Amino acid sequence: MASVLLSGVTVMRDGTSPVTSERHDVLIDGDRIKAIEPAGTIGQADERIAGGDLIATAGLINGHLHSWDHFIKGRVENLPMEVMMAHLRPVVPLPVTADEIYLRTMMTAIESLRTGATTIVDDMSLGQTFDRSHVEAALQAYEDSGLRVYLGFSMIDKPVVDSWPFVEESFAPDTLQWLRGLPRPRGGALLELVRDLAKTHHPRSARVGVIVAPSAPQRCTDDFLRACRALADELDLPVIVHVLETRMQAVTAELFWGKSMVEHLDALGFLKSATALVHGVWLSPRDRELIAKSGASVQYNPWSNASIGSGAADFRALRDAGINVSMGSDGCGVTFTCSMLLTLKFGAGIGRIRTTDHRAWPTAAEIWDAATIGGARALGREHEIGRLAPGYKADLVLYRKSSMPMVPLNVPVRQLVHGEAGAGIDAVVVDGRVVMRDGRLTTVNEASLIAKFKAAHENLLDRICASEASSQPLLEGLERIYERCLSLPISSDVTRGVVGDYVTTGCCS
């Protein structure tokens, strides 16, 4: 691979190291950062980026998103997560081709690169069918984009309807029979898919790799969760799983297992390092103790959790418990964006309304480190990605110091976290390759892809509407389940996922 010289840049190594006015040369050799030296001391390279107006940082790591709901962006709002499932997993899924999968995946990659992420973890749902061409299309899109990607398949081995309590009382018998009979991929086939893909797409050796991604404990049998854990251990793959995203899930855990989801996973031997518990909003002190002891991470998804009413994870309590915290944007559709820069802002801001004790508020440096070093640690890659340092993978973002959020430049990490939205990104390097330069993507024809995606959406619109209409019986039943769960108490020691006056309302009593 070629060498790249970032000449005379300002360097922000991480969230806490001081940023000086001294400029540096950053030499990239192949896929690694080879050297960071005072400006003018490194000579030739195959490619050079003049960095007088640029500040170089490690790329952000988006530890959790769903690319598969991109076609429904903006179609739904003001529904809680459980009720939203009627749109996310409709009973008659949207029929899409491999070409449409490629386009929607590419939209995710483009937005990620334009909002500061060089690594993403995509929890892609294969829906009710298992079409290998859809998987290959997503992999190809990510290969073409130049992004670093960990791809999972949102694996479920139970009928989706049986992941909720009170279904017998909430659906008519014929409707419930219909919902239980909907097709779905076999759990064993999904595990074999991961095993097969790991031969050529293992994240230790491939920029676009696969992970093990059981969707959530309530959506999987215990045997399947054990099989997922065993496969991850055998192949040395990272694991992600949704855990205690909502208050209703805290109720569900008590009804299903008589204990919290974290206690249930711990009893199964599921909690280990390189395992991210996505969301972790409604955790008890005991939950946090078990997570910290296991070395697992908790994934902070503040914008998603707020936008669909799941709550706000307690960032400070997680950090104080000794838990590694990573960050993610969550789905591209129902949260309208997969911007990591937005995720940082909201993560810093919402942490300030949990408590009036300003000393407990998340700092910009803590948020930045969660989205870089914390993200790397959650994937078991803390010695390879997440830092701007010699020996690390060359995954960098270069921001213009003349962009308004950075003028005047006082404390870069604070200005990036609280101010920068992506317009100031000048260049992006992933795995040693310049994938954006002068604000333009170098790997793909962005304008052409967007035009094709818009045309595909227009062609699908009637089918999107039909898919939504088909889910009306599911939507009605979910509303009944949701309301019933609101009336049930949860353990008093669970850290409430809500803040402010809502703490005293009936829904959180």
C-alpha positions in Angstrom: 0.0 0.0 0.0 1.0 3.6 -0.5 2.3 6.0 2.1 0.4 9.2 3.0 1.9 12.3 4.7 -0.4 14.6 6.6 1.9 17.7 6.6 1.8 20.3 9.3 -1.4 19.3 11.0 -2.6 20.1 14.5 -2.8 16.7 16.3 -5.5 15.7 18.8 -4.3 12.3 20.0 -7.3 11.5 22.2 -9.8 13.2 24.4 -7.5 14.0 27.3 -4.0 14.7 26.0 -3.3 18.4 25.6 -3.5 19.9 22.1 -0.6 22.3 21.5 -0.2 24.9 18.9 2.8 23.0 17.5 2.1 21.4 14.2 3.1 17.9 13.3 3.7 15.6 10.3 1.8 12.3 10.5 3.2 9.6 8.3 0.9 6.7 7.3 2.6 3.7 5.9 0.3 1.0 4.5 -2.6 0.7 6.9 -0.8 2.0 10.0 0.3 5.3 11.5 4.1 5.0 11.3 5.2 8.3 12.9 4.1 11.6 14.4 6.9 14.1 14.3 7.3 18.0 14.4 6.3 19.6 11.1 8.9 19.6 8.4 10.9 16.6 9.7 9.2 13.9 7.6 10.2 13.9 4.0 8.6 12.1 1.1 5.4 10.0 0.8 3.4 8.8 -2.1 0.5 11.1 -1.2 0.5 14.3 0.7 -2.3 16.3 2.4 -1.3 19.9 3.4 -2.6 20.3 6.9 -2.0 23.9 7.9 -5.7 24.5 8.4 -6.5 21.0 9.7 -6.8 19.2 13.0 -6.3 15.5 12.9 -8.2 13.2 15.2 -8.9 9.5 15.5 -12.0 8.5 13.7 -15.2 7.9 15.7 -16.4 4.4 16.3 -20.2 4.0 15.8 -20.7 0.8 17.9 -24.3 0.3 16.9 -26.5 1.1 14.0 -29.1 -0.6 11.8 -28.7 0.1 8.0 -31.8 -1.9 7.1 -34.5 0.7 8.0 -33.1 3.4 5.8 -36.0 3.3 3.4 -38.5 4.2 6.1 -36.6 7.2 7.4 -39.0 10.0 8.5 -42.2 7.9 8.2 -42.8 7.4 11.9 -42.4 9.5 15.0 -43.7 9.6 18.6 -43.9 5.9 19.1 -42.1 4.1 21.9 -39.6 1.4 20.9 -41.9 -1.6 21.5 -44.7 -0.1 19.5 -42.3 1.0 16.8 -41.5 -2.7 16.2 -44.6 -2.9 14.1 -42.7 -0.7 11.6 -39.3 -2.1 12.2 -40.3 -5.8 11.8 -43.6 -5.6 9.8 -45.6 -8.8 9.4 -45.3 -8.3 5.6 -41.8 -7.1 5.1 -40.7 -4.7 2.4 -39.6 -6.7 -0.6 -36.1 -5.5 -1.6 -33.6 -6.6 -4.2 -29.9 -7.0 -3.7 -29.3 -3.8 -5.6 -31.6 -2.0 -3.2 -29.8 -3.5 -0.3 -26.5 -2.2 -1.8 -27.9 1.3 -2.1 -29.4 1.5 1.4 -26.2 0.2 2.9 -24.2 2.7 0.9 -26.3 5.6 2.3 -25.3 4.4 5.7 -21.6 4.4 4.8 -21.8 7.8 3.2 -23.5 9.4 6.2 -21.1 7.7 8.6 -18.0 9.0 6.8 -19.5 12.5 6.5 -20.2 12.7 10.3 -16.8 11.6 11.6 -17.1 7.8 11.9 -14.4 5.6 10.4 -15.7 2.4 12.0 -19.3 1.2 12.4 -21.0 -1.8 13.8 -24.1 -2.6 11.6 -26.7 -4.9 13.1 -28.4 -5.8 9.8 -31.7 -7.7 9.9 -32.3 -10.3 7.2 -36.0 -10.1 7.9 -38.2 -13.2 7.4 -36.0 -14.7 4.7 -32.4 -15.7 4.4 -31.1 -14.5 1.0 -27.4 -14.8 0.7 -27.4 -12.2 -2.1 -28.6 -9.6 0.4 -25.7 -10.3 2.6 -23.2 -10.1 -0.2 -24.7 -6.8 -1.4 -24.2 -5.2 2.0 -20.7 -6.5 2.2 -19.9 -5.2 -1.2 -21.3 -1.8 -0.4 -19.0 -1.5 2.6 -16.0 -2.8 0.7 -16.6 -0.1 -2.0 -17.1 2.7 0.5 -13.8 2.3 2.2 -15.4 2.3 5.7 -14.3 -0.1 8.5 -17.3 -2.3 9.3 -18.3 -5.0 11.7 -21.5 -6.6 10.3 -23.9 -8.6 12.3 -27.3 -10.1 11.4 -29.7 -9.3 14.3 -30.2 -13.0 15.0 -33.5 -14.2 16.4 -34.7 -17.8 16.8 -38.1 -17.2 18.4 -41.3 -15.9 16.8 -41.0 -12.2 17.2 -44.4 -12.0 18.9 -43.2 -14.3 21.7 -40.5 -11.7 22.7 -43.3 -9.8 24.5 -45.3 -10.7 27.5 -49.1 -10.9 27.7 -49.5 -11.9 24.0 -52.2 -14.5 24.7 -54.4 -11.7 26.2 -53.4 -9.0 23.7 -54.0 -10.7 20.3 -57.0 -12.6 19.0 -56.2 -16.4 18.8 -56.2 -16.4 15.0 -54.0 -13.3 14.8 -51.6 -14.9 17.3 -51.4 -18.1 15.4 -50.7 -16.1 12.2 -47.9 -14.1 13.9 -46.3 -17.2 15.3 -46.4 -18.8 11.9 -44.6 -16.1 10.0 -41.4 -17.3 8.3 -38.0 -16.5 9.9 -34.5 -17.7 9.3 -33.4 -20.7 11.4 -31.0 -19.9 14.2 -28.6 -22.6 13.1 -28.6 -21.2 9.5 -27.7 -17.8 10.9 -24.8 -19.2 12.9 -23.5 -21.1 10.0 -23.7 -17.9 7.9 -21.4 -16.2 10.4 -19.1 -19.2 10.5 -18.8 -19.3 6.8 -18.3 -15.5 6.4 -15.6 -15.4 9.1 -13.3 -17.5 6.8 -13.0 -14.4 4.5 -14.3 -11.6 6.6 -12.8 -12.0 10.0 -12.3 -8.6 11.6 -8.8 -9.5 12.7 -7.7 -9.6 9.1 -10.4 -7.8 7.0 -11.5 -4.2 7.0 -15.1 -5.4 6.5 -15.7 -8.2 9.0 -18.5 -10.1 10.7 -19.6 -10.4 14.4 -22.0 -12.5 16.4 -25.2 -10.5 17.0 -28.1 -12.2 18.8 -30.8 -9.5 18.8 -31.8 -9.6 22.5 -32.3 -12.1 25.3 -36.1 -11.9 25.1 -36.0 -12.7 21.3 -33.8 -15.7 21.6 -34.0 -19.1 23.4 -31.4 -19.8 26.0 -29.9 -22.6 23.9 -29.5 -20.1 21.0 -27.8 -17.6 23.2 -25.4 -20.3 24.5 -24.7 -21.3 20.8 -24.0 -17.6 19.9 -21.6 -17.3 22.9 -19.8 -20.5 21.9 -19.4 -19.5 18.3 -18.0 -16.1 19.3 -15.5 -17.8 21.7 -14.5 -20.3 19.1 -13.9 -17.8 16.3 -12.7 -14.9 18.5 -15.5 -12.6 17.3 -17.0 -9.6 19.0 -20.6 -9.9 20.3 -23.4 -7.3 20.5 -26.8 -7.8 22.1 -29.7 -5.4 23.0 -30.2 -5.3 26.7 -32.6 -3.3 28.9 -33.3 -0.6 26.4 -36.7 0.2 27.8 -38.7 0.0 31.0 -41.0 -2.6 29.4 -37.9 -4.8 29.0 -37.3 -4.6 32.7 -40.9 -5.8 33.2 -40.4 -8.5 30.6 -37.3 -9.8 32.2 -39.0 -10.2 35.6 -42.0 -12.0 33.9 -39.9 -14.3 31.7 -37.1 -15.2 34.1 -37.8 -13.8 37.5 -34.6 -11.8 37.3 -33.0 -9.0 35.3 -31.8 -9.5 31.8 -28.2 -9.0 32.9 -28.6 -11.6 35.7 -30.1 -14.0 33.1 -27.2 -13.4 30.7 -24.7 -13.9 33.5 -26.3 -17.2 34.5 -25.9 -18.4 30.9 -22.2 -17.5 30.9 -22.8 -14.9 28.2 -21.1 -11.9 29.7 -17.5 -11.6 28.6 -15.0 -9.0 27.2 -15.5 -7.9 23.6 -19.2 -8.1 24.3 -21.3 -4.9 24.1 -24.7 -4.7 25.9 -26.4 -2.2 23.6 -28.4 0.5 25.4 -28.3 -0.6 29.1 -30.7 2.2 30.1 -32.6 0.4 32.9 -29.9 -1.2 35.0 -29.7 -1.9 38.7 -26.5 -1.6 40.8 -26.3 -5.4 40.8 -26.5 -5.4 36.9 -23.6 -2.9 36.8 -21.6 -5.0 39.2 -22.0 -8.1 37.1 -21.1 -6.2 33.9 -18.0 -4.7 35.4 -16.9 -8.0 36.7 -17.3 -9.7 33.4 -15.4 -7.1 31.3 -18.3 -6.5 29.0 -19.1 -3.0 27.8 -22.3 -1.0 27.8 -23.2 0.9 24.6 -24.5 4.4 25.1 -27.1 5.4 22.4 -28.4 8.7 23.8 -30.1 10.1 20.7 -31.9 6.9 19.8 -33.0 6.3 23.4 -34.4 9.8 23.7 -36.0 10.0 20.3 -38.1 6.8 20.7 -38.8 7.3 24.4 -36.6 4.6 25.8 -34.9 6.9 28.3 -31.4 8.0 29.1 -28.7 5.7 30.3 -26.8 6.9 33.4 -23.3 7.5 31.8 -21.8 8.6 35.2 -23.0 5.5 37.0 -21.6 3.2 34.3 -18.2 4.9 34.4 -18.2 4.9 38.2 -18.9 1.2 38.2 -15.8 0.6 36.2 -17.6 -0.4 33.0 -16.3 0.4 29.6 -18.7 2.7 27.8 -18.9 2.8 24.0 -21.3 4.8 21.9 -23.6 4.4 18.9 -26.3 6.1 16.8 -28.7 3.2 16.4 -31.0 2.8 13.5 -30.8 5.1 10.5 -34.6 5.1 9.9 -36.5 5.6 13.1 -33.9 8.0 14.6 -33.6 9.8 11.2 -29.8 9.8 11.2 -26.7 7.7 12.0 -24.5 10.8 12.7 -22.0 10.1 15.4 -21.3 13.8 15.9 -25.0 14.3 16.8 -24.7 11.3 19.1 -21.8 12.9 20.9 -23.7 16.2 21.4 -26.8 14.5 22.7 -24.8 12.2 24.9 -23.1 15.1 26.6 -26.2 17.1 26.9 -28.7 14.6 28.3 -26.2 13.6 30.9 -26.5 17.1 32.3 -30.2 16.7 33.1 -29.9 13.6 35.2 -28.6 15.5 38.1 -28.0 19.0 39.4 -24.5 18.1 40.5 -22.5 19.6 37.8 -19.4 17.7 39.0 -21.1 14.5 37.8 -21.9 15.7 34.3 -20.1 14.0 31.4 -17.1 15.9 30.1 -16.4 16.3 26.4 -13.2 14.3 26.9 -15.1 11.4 28.4 -17.7 11.4 25.6 -15.0 11.5 23.0 -13.1 8.7 24.6 -16.2 6.6 24.8 -16.7 7.1 21.1 -13.1 6.2 20.2 -11.1 4.2 22.7 -14.3 2.9 24.4 -15.6 1.7 21.1 -12.4 0.0 20.3 -12.3 -1.8 23.6 -15.9 -3.0 23.2 -14.8 -4.7 20.0 -11.6 -6.1 21.6 -9.5 -3.9 19.3 -8.2 -1.3 21.8 -4.6 -1.8 20.7 -5.4 -1.3 17.0 -8.1 1.4 16.5 -9.5 4.3 18.5 -6.3 6.3 19.0 -4.1 8.7 16.9 -0.8 7.1 17.7 2.1 5.3 16.0 1.4 1.6 15.5 -2.4 2.1 15.3 -4.6 1.6 12.3 -4.6 4.7 10.1 -8.3 5.6 10.7 -8.3 9.5 10.9 -10.6 12.4 10.4 -9.2 15.9 9.5 -11.4 18.8 10.5 -10.9 22.4 9.2 -9.9 24.8 11.9 -11.5 27.5 10.0 -15.0 26.0 10.3 -17.2 28.0 12.6 -17.4 25.5 15.5 -13.6 25.6 15.7 -13.2 29.4 15.5 -11.4 30.4 17.7 -9.6 27.2 18.6 -9.4 26.9 22.3 -10.2 23.4 23.5 -10.7 21.2 20.4 -12.3 18.2 22.0 -15.0 20.4 23.5 -15.6 22.2 20.3 -15.8 19.0 18.3 -18.2 17.3 20.8 -20.5 20.3 21.3 -20.2 22.2 18.1 -19.0 20.3 15.0 -21.8 18.6 13.0 -19.7 17.4 10.0 -19.6 20.4 7.7 -16.0 21.0 8.8 -14.7 17.6 7.8 -12.1 18.0 5.1 -10.6 14.6 4.8 -11.0 11.1 6.1 -8.5 8.2 6.1 -9.5 4.6 6.8 -7.1 1.7 6.9 -4.4 4.0 5.4 -6.6 5.0 2.4 -7.8 8.5 1.8 -11.5 8.0 1.3 -12.4 11.7 1.5 -10.3 14.6 0.3 -11.3 18.3 0.1 -14.7 17.4 1.4 -15.4 14.9 -1.5 -15.6 11.1 -1.2 -12.9 9.5 -3.3 -14.2 5.9 -3.3 -17.6 6.3 -4.8 -19.8 8.6 -6.9 -21.8 10.1 -4.1 -24.2 12.1 -6.2 -25.0 9.1 -8.5 -25.6 6.8 -5.6 -28.0 9.2 -3.9 -29.9 9.7 -7.1 -30.2 5.9 -7.5 -31.3 5.5 -3.9 -34.0 8.2 -4.3 -35.3 6.4 -7.4 -35.3 3.1 -5.6 -37.3 4.7 -2.8 -39.9 6.1 -5.2 -40.2 2.7 -6.8 -40.8 1.1 -3.4 -43.1 3.6 -1.9 -46.4 1.8 -2.7 -44.9 -1.4 -1.2 -43.7 0.6 1.9 -47.3 1.8 2.5 -48.7 -1.7 2.0 -46.2 -3.2 4.4 -47.1 -0.6 7.0 -50.8 -1.3 6.6 -50.3 -5.0 7.0 -48.9 -4.5 10.5 -52.1 -2.8 11.9 -53.1 -5.9 13.9 -49.6 -6.1 15.3 -49.6 -2.4 16.1 -52.9 -2.7 18.0 -51.7 -5.6 20.1 -48.4 -4.0 20.9 -50.2 -0.9 22.2 -52.2 -3.1 24.6 -49.0 -4.8 25.8 -47.2 -1.5 26.2 -49.9 0.0 28.3 -50.3 -3.0 30.5 -46.5 -3.1 31.2 -46.6 0.6 32.2 -49.0 -0.4 35.0 -46.6 -2.9 36.5 -43.9 -1.9 39.0 -40.2 -2.5 38.5 -37.5 -3.0 41.1 -36.9 0.1 43.2 -33.1 -0.1 42.8 -33.2 0.1 39.0 -31.6 3.4 37.8 -34.5 5.1 36.0 -34.0 5.7 32.4 -35.9 8.9 32.7 -34.9 12.3 34.1 -36.5 15.4 35.5 -40.2 15.6 36.5 -40.9 12.3 34.7 -39.4 10.4 37.7 -42.5 11.1 39.7 -45.0 10.0 37.2 -46.9 6.7 37.2 -45.0 5.2 34.4 -41.9 5.0 36.5 -43.3 4.3 39.9 
